[in-house]
Structure formats: structure tokens, C-alpha cells
Amino acid sequence: MPVRIEQINFDQTTLTQDDSNILPGGGGSGTGEGTGGGSSTSSYLTYLNNDSINLTPPNNTTSNLFIFNISTTTNVKNFQTIVNGTDSAVGSSKQIRITRESLANQSYKIEVKANGYTNLKEYYMIEMVDDGAPIIINPRIEQPLGLNTKDVVLTLYRNGKIVGTPKSIRNTSDNDLTFTLRKLQSDTDTPEEPTKYTVSFNITGKGSPVSILKNGNKSAEFFPNAGNTEYQDVDGTKYTIRSSDTSLYRITSINLNDNSKVQNLVAEPGETLELDITLTKNYSIEIKTEEIFQGSAGLNPQIELLKTDAREYNINSKVGVPLMFRKNEDVKTITVIVGDDVLEFDDLDKGTLCGITIPHSVFKNIGKYNIQIFPFSLDDYENEVRPPTPADTVEAKKVTPKYEVKEEVKLPEVTLSDNANLYKPRILRGSGLSGGGLFGGDYFDSMNLFTNREDFIQRPNINEAIR
């Protein structure tokens, strides 16, 4: 609590507080020499009544400055001193200077901290004791009157409690403040290990057809190979399962198993599945993939005879007729038709030039032969000649696992305390006898206890009735 401070004129020698005259030196009432304050009080009174402006305070005044030397029990070098919540607000980290006059306005809380250490919630409080008497400020005097008579107390606190006995430092200008710092244990510095979950992948296909994107971060994307792989990540990690390249692969089905439920997701033609899961448990995931048809450029075989002129052939020579062609790379087979003979040549020379020989056996008679030549096989025309085919395209389909919930129908319990069965109709049986006697009309089924007409369930004793 701040000490009361009053401002007075130079010629004022007494103060009024609670209807009584208080001397600045702590004496009794009235003016002149104080009766209870001792010689120091008398000196102050004389000083106040002196008309000379060249005045000096009494010789027994104490220092106006307190010096606090800061250290730690573990000799930590790089610590920070905090004064009233501010780092090194006054002085340096190892020495704090506080004036006596500033203590009249506020108290000071001094504590330290250091990286890797705990301070045990330890701090020192420096406070000026308010004894009820005010501090007098006189414009003609450099130091306020009554300031030196105030006690200053140093108190050590730990965990909110006072340690030891508060110490008076009114007449001690140089004080040592020692703090206890304890090094943090390694397990305190290291955060608690987060929970981890395992994801097992079984991927069918070739290469790396599947992409796993972690937490939407492209730099954290990975591509498991086809086959069995296993990964582990912390709780809450989000996996986006998708095709690694929608122009090369598509995901046709995903079988998701979390050890409690199984969900099978299937793509339609022209679709590739994309699934998000968040790791809150272990997963076993089967993924089926297939390669996307990349299309074909088509086949258009072309040939050209180097010599197109008519030729004469000696049928008795038994030597075949050679032909030379220029062809493109799509020509796999050359078919030659001579009369009724169809000849196919598929062992062709590589490159753009090739030659074949028509055997002499096809020339049976003397005459003119019209020879037809085709740059493909007549039997395999569809595979050797075809237009270009475009590649297949697929569209990503976002899917979410949906587990079927089966509602169980629970029938009301029937206890033996129930006297009537409301759920069975009565059974009407006729005996063939008239008069509606014992065996006439309706009666209880002797073998079924639950076919009565809301009568007691107990089976009737028919034998007793007969008697």
C-alpha cells in the first residue's frame, strides 16, 4: 500500500492528521521542540524555522538508493530478471537499483527466468511499510521529510507462500537476492508422444497406380507400389486416396476395413474412385486398379512397285518372278493373287525397300496373267488395317464410406406373472354332443397353454372335470 505523501509550503511547520498535530520527526503534539521524538525531531524543527535558504538535512540520514545483486543457486548465466512483470525494467539482469523515494509510490516484485529451467514460482517483494505518518515534500528541501524513518521490508515467496521471515533493509543499501532454478527434465521438455495408427494397403495393378495425399499437402504426397505396403501416422492425419495419374490408371474398387466394419466401394465405367479417411483407428485397405487404354494411331499399310511395266516370263525356266517394293512401316504382310492362287509373304525385309519372288508353280499355262498385290493379309485385315482409336478418359468420383445399420426388432418380454394371453385367439371346438356340456362349445386346448380366450394360462384339469 503506497505511503501517504503531503505537499507543504516552506514556512509550514505542523501538519494536521486525524485532528492532531503530527511532527515530521515523529514527536508529540504542539509546536517547538517535540516531547517524544528525541534530538532528531528537534533538529528538524529548528531546520524548518530557520529563515536562511542555505539549509542542510541532518547528518544521520540514510542512503536513498537500494542495490540488489541477482544470482542463482545453480549459477545459471543466461537468466532474465523480471521487475513488476517486465524484463529488466530497472538496471541490468544481475543488478537492480531502486530508490527509496520510488518505494513510497509502489512496491517491487523481482523474479527471474531462464530457458530450460523452472523458477519454482519464486519471487522477492520489496515494500515500504506504511506506519500511518505521511511523507512531507517541501519544495525548498531536496529529500522529502519522514522518508528515512519508513521501514523497507524484503520478503521471499515460493508457490505463493512466504519463505522464512521478512527482512528489514531500511539501513542496508546493498542486498543479495538468490534465486533457485531447477533444470527441466528431458521428459518435461519433450511433448507427449501422439497416438499413432497403422494403414495397410493391398494394391493390385502395375507400378505405382495410387497416390496418397497427406493433410492436403502436395509436398507430403506418396505413391505406394502395387502389392502390400504399410504406413504409420499420428492420430488425426487425413489421407486422400486417389489415382496417381488419371490418364494412366483408374481405381475400380476400394475395400475399407477398420477391424469393426467393412465397406466396399465400386466405380462405374469411366470413373476412378477418390476417398478421404481420417486416422482415428487402424485401417486395412484393398485397392483394385487398372490401366487406361491409351488409344492407337491406326494402321495404314502402303506399298509401291518400283517397276510397274509388263514383263515376259519363260514358263519353262522354272525360275520365279521377283518383285521389288517400296513400303511404309505399317506393312506387315504382302498378299499376291495370281489367278486362283493366293500367296502371302510375311517375312519381309526391314526398312522401306523389300522384295518377294512369285514361284514359277503358279504359272501353269502360257498366256497373260493379271497379278493383284495387297499390303496386308486378307485373313488378318482388321488387325493390319484400322483407323486411329482415341484413348479412354475417366472422371474422378468422390466417395464416402456408408455403413449399413440394421435395426433389431425387440419383442416385449412375456413373464410367468402374466395371467392372460392377449395375443392368441380362442379355439372353438365342437364335441358333436348337444347341450353345451363339458365337451360342447369352446374349451381350453389341453396341449397348448397359449390358446385360451384371455382366461388363466394354467391348463385345465380335464380329467378332474370328467369326474
Order of alpha helices (4+ residues) and beta strands (2+ residues): beta-beta-beta-alpha-beta-beta-beta-beta-alpha-beta-beta-beta-beta-beta-beta-beta-beta-alpha-beta-beta-beta-beta-beta-beta-beta-beta-beta-beta-beta-beta-beta-beta-beta-alpha-beta-alpha
